[in-house]
Amino acid sequence: MIKNQLITVITAVHAPGAHYLPQAYASLTEQKLPDGWDWEWVVQEDGQSGDVVPHLPDDPRISFGQGRPGRAGMARTMGLARARGEVVRVLDADDVLTPGALARDLSVFLDHPEVGWTTCRALDLLPDGSTVGFDQDPADGPIARGDVLRHWKAHGHRAQVHPATLCVRRHLLTALGGWMALPASEDTGLLLALNAVATGWFTAETGLLYRKWPGQVTGQAAHVDETERAARMAVVEARARALAGLGWEWPEPEPAGLGLAYAGATG
């Protein structure tokens, strides 16, 4: 059960991408939520420059923070300290939500209490304004535990659902420690961990425009360095398999507010 009617949208940003924040904000203001619901936007800078704040509007729903640079995963996890919603939606600083995206996420959680996390269809937004889809989207509906890992292993470490579209129950997110402490693939690591312990959901309607531009972190040469990439993939897989092997199940009664229990626990 969701006890408050607030969804936290969390954004990690570094200075070179800050000029895209107004477009992300505009896509937030266009969201129409279920009656009684509202959103808050937790923006966390990866670093401590003075280049981000000028791109943020004056809106009491926005919470801005800064910290030592440590990549997007650390920034998002630090931002969780200010999250008040029981549902957390990722929105990268250079991406754009489509109309109705948040309402569709929320409807899944409200209608399916067994679902711990959701993803949705994403389109790549190219510099010329055109969009390109992905040809391996799953069917609309539930994603069973282990399905993402199996697809990821069979398709060159590429998941069938996009981690940049993740929406997750906050207590499950915090139980898993937030995003992985990796220089990249931290969001894929979280996605596979979630899939190891909880049923997910895929919404076939497009919910995100994933911007492609020369300055994005995933477009840099270091992101595809084979030695580093192999290490990232190894630890991502090892974590997912270890979690699956522990026998954790979700949801369970929530004595500590986590809704996550170890099946082998007694007393």
N, C-alpha and C positions, 0 to 999 in steps of 0.2 A: 504494500500500500504506500502511495506517495502522500506524505503528511503536509507538505507545503506546496504552493502553486507557483513555484519559481523555477525557471530553467536557467542555469549558468552557462553562458557561452564563453569559452576560454580561448584566448589568442596569445600565442607567443610571437613576438616581433623583434627584428633587429633593424638597426637604423636604415640600411639600404632599401628595405621594403616598406618603410613607414608611410611613404606617399600613397600606398594603396589602401590605407586604413579608412579613408572617407568612403570608398566604394564598399568595403566590408560593412561599415556602419550603415550605409544607405540600405543595404540588403537586409540588415537587422530591423531597421525601422519599418520596413515593408511587410514584416511577418505579422500574420493574424493568428493569434493564439486562442485556445479554447477559453470560454468565459471564466473569468477570475484569475487567469494566468498572466504572468509577466516574465520578462527576461532581464537578466543583468549581464553586463559584458565585463569580464575580467581580462584586462590587457596587461601582459607582463613582458617587459623589455628584457631581452638577453643582452645585458650590458647596462651601462649607466651614462649614455649620451644625452644630449639635450635635443636630439633630432626627432623624437617620437611625439612628445606632448603637443607640438604645434599642429599635428595632423589629427588630433582627437577633439571632437566637439565638446561643448559644455553640456553634459547630460548627466544627471544624478545617478543614472543606471550604470555608468561607467566607473570602474575601479581600476586605477593604473598603478603599477608597481615596477620597480627596477631591481637589479641585482647583479652580482658578478657574472660575467659571461660563462656559459656552460652548455650552450646549444639549446635547441627548442624543447627537448624533453625536460631539462632542468627548469627552464622558464615556466613551462606549463605546470609542473609539479609544485613549484613555488607559488604560482598563482592560486593553487587549490586552497592555500591558507585563507584566502578571502572569499572563496566560493560559499554561497549560502543555499543554493538550490540543491534539491535532492537528485536532480538530473543534470548532467554535464554534457554539453555539446562542444566539439572541437570546431574552430573556425580559424584557419591560418590567415595571417594578416593580408595576404595577397589573393585570397579566394573570395567567392561571392556565393551567398545562399540564394536559392531560387525561392519564389513565392510559395508559401505553405510548407516549407521544409521542416520548421520546428514543430508545427502542428501535427505533421505526419509522424515525426519521432514520438511526440507525446502520446498520440493515439495508440501507438503500439504498446507503450508501457502501461497505459490506463486499461487497455483491453486484454493484455496478456501479462499477468503478474509473474509468470514463469520466465519471461524474457529479461535478461540482464543487460543487453546492449543491442544497439541497432547500427546499421549502415544503410547507405542508399546509393543509387546510381549517380555517378559523377561524369561530367563531360570536361575534357581538356579545353581550356580557353586559350586560343592561340593569339599571338600578337596582332594579327590582322582582324581579330574579332570573331573569327570562325570557331566552331567547336568540333571536337572529334570524340566519339564514344569508344567504349571498351567492348570487345566482342566475346567476353567470357563471363558476363554478369549471370549470377544464379537466378533462379525463379523467385518471384515475390513471395515472401513468407519466411518461416523459421529456418535457422541455420543450426544444425545439430552440433553438439560438442565434437571436436576433432575434425570437422569438415574443412575448416580453413587451413589447418596444418597439412592435411592430405593434399589439397589442391596446390598449396604453396610449394610443397616438396616435388610434386609432379610437374610443375610448370616453371621451373627455373627460379624458384624463390619469389614468385609473384602471386599474391593473394587474389582471389576472385572478387573480393570486396575492398573498397578503398579506405584505408585508415583515416584519411583526412575528412571522412564523413561520419566519424564515430560519434555516437551519442550513448551515454552509459549512466547507469545508476551510480550516484556518487559513492555510496558506501562500498560497492563492489570495486570501484576504481581505487579507493584508498586502501582497501584490504589487499590489493595486489601491488601497492607501493607506487602507484602512478606510472609515469612513463619510464622506460628503461634508461639507464645511465650509459648511453651510447652516443657517439658523435653523429650518427644517422641511423635510420631504421628503428628509432625508439618507438615510433607509433605502430609499426608492424609488430614489434616485440610485444607491445601491450595488447594489440588485437589478437595475437595468437595465444597469449596468456588468458585473455577473457574467453576465447573459444575453448580453452582447455577445461574451464570450470563452469561455464554457464551457456545456456541456449541463447543464440543471437537471432537477429531478424534482418532481412534485406528488403528494402522498399524499392520497387522497380522504377518508380517515378523519379526523375532527376531532381536531386536536392542540392547539388553543388556544382559550381563552375570552378574548376581547378586550373588556376592561371599558370601558363608556361611563359617564362620570360628569362632573359640572359642572366639576371642577377640572382635567381633563386638558388638556394643552397643545394638542392638536388641536381642542379645543372652544372655544378663545379666538378673539376677533374678529380678532386679528392673523393668525391662521392662514389666513384666507380673504380677506385684503386682496388685491384684484385686481392691483395693481401688483407687490407682492412675489411673489405666486403666479406671475405671468407670468414674472418673472425666474428663479424657482426652476425652473420647468418648462423654460425655455429652456436653462439650463446643464445640467440633468439630461439632456436629449435630446442636447445637443451632446457631452457626455462619452461617452455610449453610442455615438453614431455615430462619434466619433473612435476609440474603442477597436476597434469593429468594422472600421474602415478600416485599422487598423494590421496586420491579419492575424495577431493573436495567436491561439494555439490552446492548449488544455489538454485532457488531460494530455500531457506530454512527459517524457523522462528528467529527473531532478531533480539536476543537478550542483550547484545552489546551494540545494536544498531548496525551491524555489518551484514546480516543476512547471508553469511557464508560459514559453513560448518565443515569440519573435517569428519568424514564418515567413520573413521576409526576411533574417534574420541569416545570416551566413556565417562559416566558420572558427571 
